[in-house]
Amino acid sequence: MKYEEWITINNKRIYISHFAIDENNRYFTNGIRNHSANELDELFGYADADIILYGHEHKKSILKGIKHYINCGSLGCPMKDINIARAGILTIDKNADFTDIAIEYDVEQVLKDIDKLNYPAKDEIKKIFYGV
């Protein structure tokens, strides 16, 4: 199973993945954060697409290299101490336009729900993603 999706809309080829993956379906973990367009060109060189939608870093960035790279941020885990989940809308007609969306996120309720559901690895998830 590959953790990626390819779609074409109005002649724009779009590659969607959590992050750049190798032939064994493993994410590249080079330790670099806040990648430059050149670094993303290298990491996603295998993806024959006009637009790359990815996540992994939980920080919004929109860069233009050989391809367009869009990381809308983190919908599931807001940035620490901000309580805003990030998402976006990609509109494709003759051009591709990305509209950023910031949604207020009730972290306290999510933490309660994680406990209530007895979510697998809940303590690790709460520590890594929410700092508690």
CYANA upper distance limits for C-alpha pairs under 8 A (distance plus 0.5 A):
  1 MET  CA     25 ASN  CA      8.41
  2 LYS  CA     25 ASN  CA      6.56
  3 TYR  CA     17 SER  CA      6.80
  3 TYR  CA     18 HIS  CA      7.97
  3 TYR  CA     25 ASN  CA      7.49
  4 GLU  CA     15 TYR  CA      7.75
  4 GLU  CA     16 ILE  CA      6.07
  4 GLU  CA     17 SER  CA      5.05
  4 GLU  CA     18 HIS  CA      7.99
  5 GLU  CA     15 TYR  CA      6.43
  5 GLU  CA     16 ILE  CA      5.53
  5 GLU  CA     17 SER  CA      7.06
  6 TRP  CA     13 ARG  CA      7.72
  6 TRP  CA     14 ILE  CA      6.21
  6 TRP  CA     15 TYR  CA      5.26
  6 TRP  CA     16 ILE  CA      6.79
  7 ILE  CA     13 ARG  CA      6.48
  7 ILE  CA     14 ILE  CA      5.75
  7 ILE  CA     15 TYR  CA      7.22
  8 THR  CA     12 LYS  CA      5.89
  8 THR  CA     13 ARG  CA      4.94
  8 THR  CA     14 ILE  CA      6.42
  9 ILE  CA     13 ARG  CA      7.19
  9 ILE  CA     14 ILE  CA      8.27
  9 ILE  CA     92 ILE  CA      7.35
 10 ASN  CA     92 ILE  CA      7.30
 10 ASN  CA     93 ASP  CA      6.71
 10 ASN  CA     94 LYS  CA      7.90
 12 LYS  CA     49 ALA  CA      8.06
 12 LYS  CA     50 ASP  CA      6.51
 12 LYS  CA     51 ILE  CA      7.91
 12 LYS  CA     92 ILE  CA      8.30
 13 ARG  CA     48 ASP  CA      8.18
 13 ARG  CA     49 ALA  CA      5.25
 13 ARG  CA     50 ASP  CA      5.78
 13 ARG  CA     51 ILE  CA      7.02
 14 ILE  CA     49 ALA  CA      5.84
 14 ILE  CA     50 ASP  CA      6.52
 14 ILE  CA     51 ILE  CA      5.32
 14 ILE  CA     52 ILE  CA      6.41
 14 ILE  CA     53 LEU  CA      7.86
 15 TYR  CA     47 ALA  CA      7.29
 15 TYR  CA     48 ASP  CA      8.35
 15 TYR  CA     49 ALA  CA      6.41
 15 TYR  CA     50 ASP  CA      8.45
 15 TYR  CA     51 ILE  CA      6.82
 15 TYR  CA     52 ILE  CA      5.42
 15 TYR  CA     53 LEU  CA      6.69
 16 ILE  CA     52 ILE  CA      6.53
 16 ILE  CA     53 LEU  CA      5.28
 16 ILE  CA     54 TYR  CA      6.47
 17 SER  CA     52 ILE  CA      8.46
 17 SER  CA     53 LEU  CA      7.00
 17 SER  CA     54 TYR  CA      5.66
 17 SER  CA     55 GLY  CA      7.86
 18 HIS  CA     54 TYR  CA      5.45
 18 HIS  CA     55 GLY  CA      5.42
 18 HIS  CA     56 HIS  CA      6.18
 19 PHE  CA     27 TYR  CA      6.72
 19 PHE  CA     28 PHE  CA      7.99
 19 PHE  CA     54 TYR  CA      5.85
 19 PHE  CA     55 GLY  CA      6.48
 19 PHE  CA     56 HIS  CA      6.28
 20 ALA  CA     27 TYR  CA      6.22
 20 ALA  CA     28 PHE  CA      6.39
 20 ALA  CA     43 LEU  CA      6.51
 20 ALA  CA     44 PHE  CA      6.23
 20 ALA  CA     54 TYR  CA      8.50
 21 ILE  CA     25 ASN  CA      5.99
 21 ILE  CA     26 ARG  CA      5.66
 21 ILE  CA     27 TYR  CA      4.81
 21 ILE  CA     28 PHE  CA      6.20
 22 ASP  CA     26 ARG  CA      5.94
 22 ASP  CA     27 TYR  CA      6.93
 22 ASP  CA     28 PHE  CA      7.28
 28 PHE  CA     43 LEU  CA      8.32
 33 ARG  CA     57 GLU  CA      7.42
 34 ASN  CA     57 GLU  CA      8.07
 34 ASN  CA     59 LYS  CA      8.49
 35 HIS  CA     39 GLU  CA      6.32
 35 HIS  CA     40 LEU  CA      6.83
 36 SER  CA     40 LEU  CA      6.78
 36 SER  CA     63 LEU  CA      8.20
 37 ALA  CA     41 ASP  CA      6.57
 37 ALA  CA     63 LEU  CA      6.33
 37 ALA  CA     64 LYS  CA      6.64
 37 ALA  CA     65 GLY  CA      5.34
 37 ALA  CA     66 ILE  CA      8.49
 37 ALA  CA     69 TYR  CA      8.21
 38 ASN  CA     42 GLU  CA      6.91
 38 ASN  CA     65 GLY  CA      6.77
 39 GLU  CA     43 LEU  CA      6.66
 40 LEU  CA     44 PHE  CA      6.29
 40 LEU  CA     45 GLY  CA      8.33
 40 LEU  CA     65 GLY  CA      8.16
 40 LEU  CA     69 TYR  CA      8.16
 41 ASP  CA     45 GLY  CA      5.97
 41 ASP  CA     65 GLY  CA      6.80
 41 ASP  CA     66 ILE  CA      6.76
 41 ASP  CA     67 LYS  CA      7.66
 49 ALA  CA     67 LYS  CA      7.67
 50 ASP  CA     67 LYS  CA      5.74
 50 ASP  CA     68 HIS  CA      6.79
 51 ILE  CA     67 LYS  CA      6.29
 51 ILE  CA     68 HIS  CA      5.20
 51 ILE  CA     69 TYR  CA      6.52
 51 ILE  CA     70 ILE  CA      8.05
 52 ILE  CA     67 LYS  CA      7.59
 52 ILE  CA     68 HIS  CA      6.58
 52 ILE  CA     69 TYR  CA      5.35
 52 ILE  CA     70 ILE  CA      6.66
 53 LEU  CA     69 TYR  CA      6.69
 53 LEU  CA     70 ILE  CA      5.49
 53 LEU  CA     71 ASN  CA      6.50
 54 TYR  CA     69 TYR  CA      8.12
 54 TYR  CA     70 ILE  CA      6.90
 54 TYR  CA     71 ASN  CA      5.66
 54 TYR  CA     72 CYS  CA      8.29
 55 GLY  CA     59 LYS  CA      8.43
 55 GLY  CA     71 ASN  CA      5.73
 55 GLY  CA     72 CYS  CA      7.53
 55 GLY  CA     73 GLY  CA      6.88
 55 GLY  CA     74 SER  CA      7.71
 57 GLU  CA     73 GLY  CA      7.74
 58 HIS  CA     71 ASN  CA      8.29
 58 HIS  CA     72 CYS  CA      8.37
 58 HIS  CA     73 GLY  CA      4.92
 58 HIS  CA     74 SER  CA      5.10
 58 HIS  CA     77 CYS  CA      8.19
 58 HIS  CA     78 PRO  CA      8.36
 58 HIS  CA     79 MET  CA      7.84
 59 LYS  CA     71 ASN  CA      7.50
 59 LYS  CA     72 CYS  CA      7.62
 59 LYS  CA     73 GLY  CA      4.87
 59 LYS  CA     74 SER  CA      7.24
 59 LYS  CA     79 MET  CA      8.24
 60 LYS  CA     70 ILE  CA      8.25
 60 LYS  CA     71 ASN  CA      5.74
 60 LYS  CA     72 CYS  CA      5.20
 60 LYS  CA     73 GLY  CA      4.67
 60 LYS  CA     74 SER  CA      8.29
 60 LYS  CA     86 ARG  CA      8.07
 61 SER  CA     69 TYR  CA      8.28
 61 SER  CA     70 ILE  CA      6.55
 61 SER  CA     71 ASN  CA      5.68
 61 SER  CA     72 CYS  CA      7.01
 61 SER  CA     73 GLY  CA      7.91
 62 ILE  CA     68 HIS  CA      7.95
 62 ILE  CA     69 TYR  CA      6.16
 62 ILE  CA     70 ILE  CA      5.14
 62 ILE  CA     71 ASN  CA      6.82
 62 ILE  CA     72 CYS  CA      8.27
 63 LEU  CA     68 HIS  CA      6.50
 63 LEU  CA     69 TYR  CA      5.60
 63 LEU  CA     70 ILE  CA      7.13
 64 LYS  CA     68 HIS  CA      5.11
 64 LYS  CA     69 TYR  CA      6.63
 65 GLY  CA     69 TYR  CA      8.02
 72 CYS  CA     86 ARG  CA      6.65
 72 CYS  CA     87 ALA  CA      5.82
 72 CYS  CA     88 GLY  CA      6.51
 72 CYS  CA    100 ASP  CA      7.57
 73 GLY  CA     85 ALA  CA      8.14
 73 GLY  CA     86 ARG  CA      5.69
 73 GLY  CA     87 ALA  CA      6.99
 74 SER  CA     78 PRO  CA      6.40
 74 SER  CA     79 MET  CA      8.06
 74 SER  CA     85 ALA  CA      6.32
 74 SER  CA     86 ARG  CA      5.72
 74 SER  CA     87 ALA  CA      7.39
 75 LEU  CA     85 ALA  CA      5.08
 75 LEU  CA     86 ARG  CA      5.47
 75 LEU  CA     87 ALA  CA      6.25
 76 GLY  CA     85 ALA  CA      7.24
 77 CYS  CA     85 ALA  CA      7.10
 77 CYS  CA    129 PHE  CA      6.76
 77 CYS  CA    130 TYR  CA      7.94
 78 PRO  CA     82 ILE  CA      7.35
 78 PRO  CA     83 ASN  CA      5.99
 78 PRO  CA     84 ILE  CA      5.75
 78 PRO  CA     85 ALA  CA      5.16
 78 PRO  CA     86 ARG  CA      7.75
 78 PRO  CA    105 TYR  CA      7.63
 79 MET  CA     83 ASN  CA      7.07
 79 MET  CA     84 ILE  CA      7.22
 79 MET  CA     85 ALA  CA      7.89
 80 LYS  CA    130 TYR  CA      7.22
 80 LYS  CA    131 GLY  CA      8.14
 83 ASN  CA    104 GLU  CA      6.57
 83 ASN  CA    105 TYR  CA      5.53
 83 ASN  CA    106 ASP  CA      7.19
 83 ASN  CA    107 VAL  CA      6.97
 84 ILE  CA    102 ALA  CA      6.50
 84 ILE  CA    103 ILE  CA      5.91
 84 ILE  CA    104 GLU  CA      5.22
 84 ILE  CA    105 TYR  CA      5.71
 85 ALA  CA    102 ALA  CA      6.28
 85 ALA  CA    103 ILE  CA      5.64
 85 ALA  CA    104 GLU  CA      6.82
 85 ALA  CA    105 TYR  CA      6.34
 86 ARG  CA    100 ASP  CA      7.88
 86 ARG  CA    101 ILE  CA      6.32
 86 ARG  CA    102 ALA  CA      5.27
 86 ARG  CA    103 ILE  CA      6.82
 87 ALA  CA    100 ASP  CA      6.74
 87 ALA  CA    101 ILE  CA      5.58
 87 ALA  CA    102 ALA  CA      6.95
 87 ALA  CA    103 ILE  CA      8.32
 88 GLY  CA     98 PHE  CA      7.16
 88 GLY  CA     99 THR  CA      5.91
 88 GLY  CA    100 ASP  CA      4.98
 88 GLY  CA    101 ILE  CA      5.50
 89 ILE  CA     98 PHE  CA      6.18
 89 ILE  CA     99 THR  CA      5.64
 89 ILE  CA    100 ASP  CA      7.19
 89 ILE  CA    101 ILE  CA      8.06
 90 LEU  CA     96 ALA  CA      7.34
 90 LEU  CA     97 ASP  CA      6.28
 90 LEU  CA     98 PHE  CA      5.02
 90 LEU  CA     99 THR  CA      6.98
 91 THR  CA     96 ALA  CA      6.21
 91 THR  CA     97 ASP  CA      5.69
 91 THR  CA     98 PHE  CA      6.77
 91 THR  CA     99 THR  CA      8.48
 92 ILE  CA     96 ALA  CA      4.94
 92 ILE  CA     97 ASP  CA      6.91
106 ASP  CA    110 VAL  CA      6.94
107 VAL  CA    111 LEU  CA      6.65
108 GLU  CA    112 LYS  CA      6.80
109 GLN  CA    113 ASP  CA      6.60
110 VAL  CA    114 ILE  CA      6.61
111 LEU  CA    115 ASP  CA      6.91
111 LEU  CA    126 LYS  CA      7.74
112 LYS  CA    116 LYS  CA      6.56
113 ASP  CA    117 LEU  CA      6.46
114 ILE  CA    118 ASN  CA      6.52
114 ILE  CA    119 TYR  CA      5.90
114 ILE  CA    122 LYS  CA      7.04
115 ASP  CA    119 TYR  CA      7.08
115 ASP  CA    122 LYS  CA      7.58
118 ASN  CA    122 LYS  CA      7.33
121 ALA  CA    125 ILE  CA      6.69
122 LYS  CA    126 LYS  CA      6.50
123 ASP  CA    127 LYS  CA      6.67
124 GLU  CA    128 ILE  CA      6.48
125 ILE  CA    129 PHE  CA      6.22
125 ILE  CA    130 TYR  CA      7.92
126 LYS  CA    130 TYR  CA      5.51
126 LYS  CA    131 GLY  CA      6.81
126 LYS  CA    132 VAL  CA      6.07
127 LYS  CA    131 GLY  CA      5.00
127 LYS  CA    132 VAL  CA      5.20
128 ILE  CA    132 VAL  CA      8.42
